[in-house]
Amino acid sequence: VTNGGKTTLTNSLFKALPNCCVIHQDDFFKPQDQIAVGEDGFKQWDVLESLDMEAMLGTVRAWLRSPQKFARAHGVSVRPDAADTHVLILDGFLLYSYRLPGRHEVPRGALPP
């Protein structure tokens, strides 16, 4: 859903949570000349193929390797009273459309209740 309040919620959480970093999917659009044009003649910005998801995953992996270093590099002050707490928020409208390479969904009913 576009214009559904995702970024507004993200910004509120970012301000409220200690040691919180945000990665915005909007920062990973491919260059304009790589965006497909649809039958209607308009660039197709609303499709997963318009995003460089590998670059986004690389950024997520950088946070996973060192949340403190990532936070400092992105201007987030690590609070000493919550030094062991690190939060990463991914903000985007196509996050659930991307299938991670090598990852598969667990079939319903395969896990115990």
Backbone bond lengths (Angstrom), bond angles and torsions (degrees), N, CA, C in turn:
res aa  C-N    CA-C-N  psi(-1)  N-CA   C-N-CA  omega(-1)  CA-C   N-CA-C  phi
1 V - - - 1.450 - - 1.527 108.50 -
2 T 1.319 116.38 125.96 1.451 119.73 174.09 1.528 108.53 -92.89
3 N 1.325 116.55 151.30 1.461 123.25 -178.22 1.526 112.72 57.48
4 G 1.334 116.19 35.88 1.456 120.62 -178.99 1.520 114.13 -101.22
5 G 1.326 117.47 2.17 1.463 120.58 178.02 1.521 114.64 97.57
6 K 1.335 117.94 10.83 1.476 120.39 -178.39 1.527 111.58 -60.99
7 T 1.314 117.10 -46.55 1.462 120.18 -177.69 1.525 111.05 -70.97
8 T 1.308 117.40 -35.58 1.470 120.72 176.61 1.524 109.84 -61.89
9 L 1.332 117.12 -46.55 1.461 121.21 177.44 1.531 110.32 -63.21
10 T 1.322 116.27 -44.18 1.463 120.83 179.24 1.524 110.74 -57.50
11 N 1.321 117.03 -46.27 1.466 120.74 -179.08 1.526 111.57 -63.49
12 S 1.317 117.12 -38.23 1.472 120.55 178.01 1.524 110.60 -65.94
13 L 1.333 116.95 -44.74 1.468 120.53 178.47 1.524 110.99 -64.14
14 F 1.318 116.26 -41.12 1.466 121.32 179.32 1.531 111.04 -56.84
15 K 1.316 116.01 -43.07 1.465 120.69 179.92 1.531 112.35 -70.64
16 A 1.328 116.95 -32.21 1.465 121.22 -173.48 1.525 114.31 -87.99
17 L 1.340 117.60 -26.81 1.463 120.36 -173.53 1.527 111.85 -96.79
18 P 1.328 116.74 141.26 1.462 119.36 178.64 1.528 110.81 -73.33
19 N 1.314 115.23 145.74 1.476 122.11 173.58 1.522 111.34 50.38
20 C 1.312 115.69 47.24 1.456 122.15 -175.47 1.528 110.62 -101.05
21 C 1.321 115.31 131.18 1.459 122.03 175.36 1.518 108.35 -117.99
22 V 1.335 115.68 151.12 1.459 121.47 -179.76 1.517 109.44 -126.85
23 I 1.306 115.68 136.33 1.458 121.74 171.67 1.524 105.78 -118.03
24 H 1.345 115.89 120.72 1.455 122.03 -179.01 1.527 109.88 -97.06
25 Q 1.315 116.04 123.91 1.455 120.62 178.85 1.534 110.81 -58.90
26 D 1.315 117.25 -31.08 1.468 121.08 179.88 1.532 112.65 -60.27
27 D 1.325 117.13 -20.18 1.468 120.34 179.31 1.525 112.31 -78.37
28 F 1.324 117.38 -1.30 1.464 120.71 -173.75 1.526 113.43 -119.63
29 F 1.336 116.93 23.75 1.454 119.03 173.93 1.514 109.46 -68.23
30 K 1.316 115.95 142.89 1.461 121.33 176.10 1.529 108.75 -69.79
31 P 1.333 117.35 163.86 1.471 119.46 177.17 1.533 110.88 -59.05
32 Q 1.299 115.66 150.50 1.463 121.91 -174.55 1.531 112.66 -54.45
33 D 1.337 116.94 -35.13 1.468 118.82 -178.43 1.534 112.68 -73.11
34 Q 1.341 117.76 -6.86 1.460 121.55 177.72 1.531 112.76 -102.88
35 I 1.316 116.74 3.32 1.460 121.43 -178.94 1.535 108.77 -90.69
36 A 1.330 115.62 126.21 1.461 120.92 -178.95 1.527 110.94 -65.86
37 V 1.325 114.20 151.76 1.458 121.23 175.04 1.526 107.68 -104.67
38 G 1.319 115.64 129.69 1.461 120.77 -178.56 1.517 113.26 -80.88
39 E 1.313 115.08 177.80 1.464 121.03 178.85 1.521 112.18 -59.69
40 D 1.340 115.71 -26.07 1.462 120.39 -179.52 1.530 112.32 -80.71
41 G 1.354 117.20 -3.22 1.460 121.25 178.95 1.518 114.48 87.88
42 F 1.337 117.64 2.13 1.457 121.71 -178.53 1.528 110.54 -103.97
43 K 1.326 115.27 148.29 1.470 120.55 175.46 1.525 108.78 -62.19
44 Q 1.325 115.75 140.98 1.456 122.56 -175.79 1.535 110.74 -95.89
45 W 1.314 117.02 76.62 1.461 122.58 -178.84 1.522 111.82 -76.81
46 D 1.332 117.93 -18.14 1.467 122.01 -173.46 1.520 113.91 -91.85
47 V 1.328 117.99 18.62 1.460 120.75 -179.57 1.529 109.58 -118.64
48 L 1.304 115.14 151.57 1.464 121.23 -176.86 1.527 112.25 -56.84
49 E 1.326 116.69 -34.58 1.464 120.44 -178.02 1.525 113.16 -65.93
50 S 1.327 117.74 -12.40 1.467 120.46 177.91 1.531 111.87 -82.22
51 L 1.319 116.35 -6.19 1.465 121.40 -177.20 1.526 111.75 -110.08
52 D 1.317 115.66 146.56 1.468 121.23 173.26 1.524 107.31 -92.93
53 M 1.319 114.63 82.58 1.460 120.05 -175.52 1.530 112.11 -68.33
54 E 1.315 118.02 -28.07 1.470 119.80 176.78 1.526 110.48 -65.12
55 A 1.315 116.87 -39.31 1.468 120.17 176.77 1.527 110.29 -64.87
56 M 1.321 116.04 -40.51 1.464 119.43 178.27 1.522 110.59 -63.79
57 L 1.339 116.60 -44.01 1.466 120.02 177.79 1.526 111.19 -61.64
58 G 1.316 116.91 -36.65 1.460 120.26 176.52 1.514 111.39 -60.61
59 T 1.320 116.63 -38.36 1.465 121.39 178.08 1.527 110.47 -68.41
60 V 1.325 116.89 -40.60 1.469 120.62 176.47 1.527 110.07 -62.27
61 R 1.323 116.29 -43.14 1.474 120.16 179.19 1.527 111.16 -62.79
62 A 1.332 117.38 -36.84 1.470 120.50 177.59 1.533 109.69 -62.11
63 W 1.331 117.48 -41.04 1.467 120.17 177.08 1.525 109.92 -64.88
64 L 1.332 117.41 -42.69 1.466 120.80 -179.59 1.525 112.03 -61.70
65 R 1.330 117.01 -37.82 1.469 120.48 179.76 1.522 111.65 -64.68
66 S 1.327 117.13 -40.27 1.456 119.79 -177.74 1.530 110.56 -157.55
67 P 1.335 116.70 87.38 1.469 119.73 -179.63 1.533 113.20 -57.39
68 Q 1.349 116.99 -38.24 1.465 119.11 -179.49 1.519 111.47 -66.32
69 K 1.311 117.04 -46.01 1.472 121.06 179.42 1.528 109.98 -63.20
70 F 1.330 116.70 -43.67 1.462 121.42 178.38 1.527 110.10 -59.34
71 A 1.331 116.52 -46.43 1.467 121.16 -179.45 1.530 110.64 -58.89
72 R 1.321 116.41 -49.89 1.473 119.74 -179.64 1.523 111.07 -60.33
73 A 1.336 117.28 -41.21 1.467 121.24 -179.29 1.530 112.32 -66.24
74 H 1.333 116.21 -21.61 1.459 120.28 -178.84 1.529 112.44 -109.13
75 G 1.333 116.07 20.34 1.458 120.74 173.82 1.509 116.05 75.07
76 V 1.331 117.51 17.79 1.461 121.19 178.48 1.518 108.27 -96.24
77 S 1.313 116.80 122.57 1.460 121.10 177.97 1.522 109.56 -78.58
78 V 1.314 116.16 124.19 1.459 120.78 177.95 1.524 108.10 -77.55
79 R 1.321 116.05 121.63 1.464 120.58 -178.59 1.521 109.82 -79.15
80 P 1.322 117.38 124.59 1.465 120.63 -179.56 1.526 113.46 -60.47
81 D 1.331 117.30 -31.97 1.467 120.07 -178.58 1.530 112.27 -74.01
82 A 1.331 116.97 -9.13 1.462 121.17 179.37 1.527 109.78 -137.12
83 A 1.320 115.75 38.00 1.464 121.30 -173.81 1.526 113.41 -61.03
84 D 1.333 117.08 -24.81 1.468 120.16 -179.68 1.530 112.71 -90.73
85 T 1.325 116.72 -1.89 1.456 121.34 -178.52 1.518 109.41 -105.53
86 H 1.323 115.89 125.55 1.464 120.95 176.79 1.514 108.01 -137.38
87 V 1.320 115.35 133.25 1.460 121.53 -176.81 1.520 108.76 -124.19
88 L 1.327 116.01 133.67 1.456 121.58 174.21 1.519 107.97 -119.51
89 I 1.322 115.76 126.15 1.461 121.73 176.37 1.519 107.88 -110.65
90 L 1.329 115.83 128.24 1.459 121.70 173.42 1.518 107.27 -101.87
91 D 1.324 116.22 121.23 1.455 122.18 -177.06 1.519 108.93 -110.76
92 G 1.339 116.60 117.71 1.452 119.15 178.57 1.511 112.01 178.90
93 F 1.333 115.23 157.96 1.460 119.85 -176.14 1.523 113.47 -95.84
94 L 1.332 117.78 -7.70 1.458 120.02 179.91 1.530 112.25 -119.17
95 L 1.314 117.40 17.70 1.464 120.66 -176.54 1.517 113.00 -58.66
96 Y 1.322 116.99 -40.19 1.462 119.97 -175.64 1.529 112.58 -83.96
97 S 1.322 116.70 -3.00 1.465 120.52 178.87 1.517 112.09 -86.05
98 Y 1.323 116.84 -17.29 1.462 121.16 -174.76 1.522 110.20 -90.41
99 R 1.309 116.27 127.62 1.467 121.66 176.39 1.521 107.82 -95.85
100 L 1.303 115.79 120.86 1.463 120.24 178.21 1.516 109.84 -65.11
101 P 1.324 117.18 134.28 1.469 119.19 177.58 1.528 110.86 -60.01
102 G 1.329 116.63 133.30 1.455 120.83 177.91 1.519 114.35 80.24
103 R 1.314 117.49 -0.44 1.469 121.10 179.35 1.512 109.18 -107.05
104 H 1.295 116.95 141.68 1.450 121.56 -179.76 1.518 108.83 -132.52
105 E 1.307 115.30 148.97 1.455 119.30 177.62 1.520 109.92 -73.46
106 V 1.311 115.95 146.71 1.461 121.70 175.09 1.524 106.94 -82.21
107 P 1.329 117.84 127.06 1.477 120.35 -179.83 1.528 110.70 -59.67
108 R 1.333 115.39 145.01 1.461 120.70 177.64 1.529 109.62 -57.22
109 G 1.302 115.75 136.91 1.459 120.55 177.82 1.531 113.63 84.97
110 A 1.342 116.93 -2.81 1.471 119.19 -178.75 1.516 111.92 -78.97
111 L 1.327 116.78 -21.88 1.467 120.64 -179.47 1.518 109.62 -100.77
112 P 1.311 117.40 146.22 1.477 118.83 176.91 1.529 109.99 -66.90
113 P 1.330 117.15 152.88 1.473 120.60 -179.08 1.509 111.75 -65.05
